[in-house]
Structure formats: structure tokens, C-alpha cells
Amino acid sequence: MKVIILGAGRVGSTVAESLAGEANDITIVDIDPERLRLLQDRLDLRTVAGSASHPEVLRQAGAQDADMILAVTQNDETNLVACKLASIIFNVPTKIARIRAADYLSHPEIFSPENFCVDFTICPEQILTDYIVKLIEFPEALQVLDFADGRVNLVGMRAAEGGSLVEQELQNIRKHMPNVETRVAAIFRKGRAIMPERDTVIETGDEVFFIAAAKDIRMVMSELKRMDKPIRRIMIAGGGNIGSRLAKSVEKAYQVKLIEFNKKSCERLAANLSSTLILHGDATDEGLLEAENVDEMDLFCALTNDDENNIMAALLAKRMGARKVIALINRGAYVDLVQGGEIDIAISPSQATIGTLLTHVRRADVTAVHSLRRGAAEALELVAHGDAKSSRVVGRRIDEIDLPPGVSIGAIVRGEQVLIAHHDTVVEPEDHVIIFAINKELIPKVEKLFQVAMGFF
């Protein structure tokens, strides 16, 4: 697939990194030549320096025979204009635009073929907000991911001493929960992936990914870790796009305090939020945190635009008694350093949002993609098409499907029915199959497996 990525920022470079190793023809456009040079040194791709909204720059990037344009610059207007030009001048089949302004998103007619010709929009800030809201809802989890319009969840959590299933073989799950269908998709032990077997033992400290119907998630979680008290009080550091969106999303259900350093931003936040208490100050100020009773907080979210500030604020809040802390960290190397220590969850914005983009890029019929463990693993929801003659999955039992080593089928959604996958489960046409891959390099093989032979059409 020939893909042009407009914008070499965090989102654009993360997408380029994911796609460059999958036999795609990637060209990335940015106005900063130095940023492009650094990318070209690391990845197998073409670069073009220039404005993404200029027709000649798009022509140099190869828009005349591109399959897809991903307009993910920091500027909404540039992204919209680029999609319009890609459509009317170059007839690019698929145009995706990153849109940050809520005002644009509230008027979907802007993106229609008669206007800016945007096929799909993504808003990383909103995706990230929804991601954090899920972690608030399930405070014991490291990740909570939706499939099949929320009917199925994939949850990652750390097994804790005292959990009923900890130090037990996986085959005992059914004895502990006879009325609940679940499947452990993967276990990560000291950073190493383990494909689960019946006699695999869950150890304390293991990062366990399991899949279950949404209604059964809490029951399964309680078997791996003693359930925490529900979250009631939240403190947010940073009133930017993500912090303000999060406060607005949760202020009706929780007690929320928000710390913002910029006084004008505080005034804007106070006007836009109804019940959130806005505090003007520095989130790394020990005196302010103590005065605002950070030790009584169930959750502290450090969501400023500065990685170092987020790390320090989260560490300080934890030391001062906050029950759980989350830090937003853009640099991947920092995420790996601090995750699982005093900082309970470190979130990489690019890894949390990339799945939405990859959904449109994958070659098979993919309805959802989620990046796991900071991009190392991936989970997909694919639709099975064809019949027993034209497909390598339809009409076959799961133990008859030639899955690459390191890939497992976790669940099948058939209409409104959720089926947790067993060896004798048969895949039927139009089933939504949820797959877990412990290494994202296995994804092209999975896509190929789900592609239908040409004769079917």
C-alpha cells in the first residue's frame, strides 16, 4: 500500500514506524528537514520537505498514485486543505485527517465529499481521554480495550499476591468461575511474552491479558487481584486539551480538582467546567499538593505537555499519599523506565491513539486495532469473509487454523453473541474474530490469513 503521511510529529512518526516494517511504501511530509532526516536515518521511507497543504509538495510526495493520505499535522486547517487537494487534484481513494478542535468535530458535514472530502477523522486528545476514563472505571487495570462496540473487553492487569488465580494453573479458571467464559490471551513475565497453555501458572507480578464479555470483566479481575475501592476523588495536573477534556468527562460522577499553571487558562477552565475545582499553581509544588489534600486522592493524573513535570508531579503525589497515579509521557524511553514503579501507569499518547489509524490501514477487513505494551504487541478485530473454499479461516475449527506462533484467537462475536474461543469453536462467515499477537511483526501474516481468495468475488 502506498501511504503518504503529512506531519512528522509524534503521531506521524509513530504511524510511520508501525507501517514501514510491513512492506508498505511510505512517504512522510513535514516542514522541518531535520526532523525528516532523523526519521529517514531510522526507517525505510521517503521524505519530502515542505508544506502539506501545497499541491506541488503533495505531487512530489507521489499523491497522484497514492492509496491513502494521513493528514496528521498539528494544524487542523492544514489537514483539511490537504485532504481536499488530495481528492480534487489527485483523486486519492482514502483521506484521513487529524482534527483537534471540538468545534469542527461537532459539525460532521464539514468533512463530506462536497466540502473537505475527509473519509475518516481522528482526534487523539479524545481517544486518550476515553482511554483514561476506562482506567478510572477499572482502577486495577493497566489497559482496558473495547471490541465489538464494547461487548467484549481485553484487559491487561498485574497479578497480585492473594489473587485466587495467582500461583494457579490456567486450567483452574473454570473451577473458580464455572459460570464465566474468559480466556487468557497472553502473559508477560519480566518483559518476556509467554503464550498460555492449560498448565501455565500465573505468578505474582505477571502482566496478564485476558478477554471476556464486558459484563464478566470485574469478576475475572477479582480473581487476579483484590479489588481496589472505587475511585471517588481525582486530581488532574494540567488544564490543556487532554486535562480539560478529562475533567469535563468525569466531573459529574467524581469529585475533581484541576491544577493549572497559566492564570488565563484557569479562567477559561472555570468558565467551561461546571463542578471541577480549578486551582492556579504548579503541580510539582509540595505545599500546594499538601494544602489540597493530595493524600486523600484516589487518583492523580499528570497530564501537562511536559514529560519531566508529569513524572515529578506523579512521583511527588504518590510519595505524599495519592492511592494511584497516572503520568502522560511522550518519550517512549521514559515510559519503559517509570512504568510499574512508583508511577502506577505511564501512558504514551502516540501508542494509545495509533490503533485508530491502523484500523484504516490494515489490509484485511479490520474493525478495531489496539496497540499493547507500548507498541510491542497488538490486538485486532477482523471480520471473516468467504466460505470454506475461499477462506483459510471460515468453516474451520480454531485448532485447524494455521495461526502463526505467537498469535491466538481470544473471542468471536457473532451478531449479539460473544463466544470465548475454544479449540473446537468453528468460525462462520461474517464473524468478528478478536486476535492477540505478542509481536506486531506477526500482523502481516494474520492479515494474509484473513484475506479471501479472488475467486470468491
Secondary structure, 3 states (H helix, E strand, C coil): CEEEEECCCHHHHHHHHHHHCCCCEEEEEECCHHHHHHHHHHCCCEEEECCCCCHHHHHHCCHHHCCEEEECCCCHHHHHHHHHHHHHCCCCCEEEEECCCHHHHCCHHHHCCCCCCCCEEECHHHHHHHHHHHHHHCCCEEEEEEEHHHCEEEEEEECCCCCCCCCCEHHHHHHHCCCCCEEEEEEEECCEEECCCCCCECCCCCEEEEEEEHHHHHHHHHHHCCCCCCCCEEEEECCCHHHHHHHHHHCCCCEEEEEECCHHHHHHHHHHCCCCEEEECCCCCHHHHHHCCHHHCCEEEECCCCHHHHHHHHHHHHHCCCCCEEEECCCHHHHHHHECCCECEEECHHHHHHHHHHHHHCCCCEEEEEEECCCCEEEEEEECCCCCCCCCCCCCEHHHCCCCCCEEEEEEEECCEEEECCCCCECCCCCEEEEEECCHHHHHHHHHHHCCCHHHC
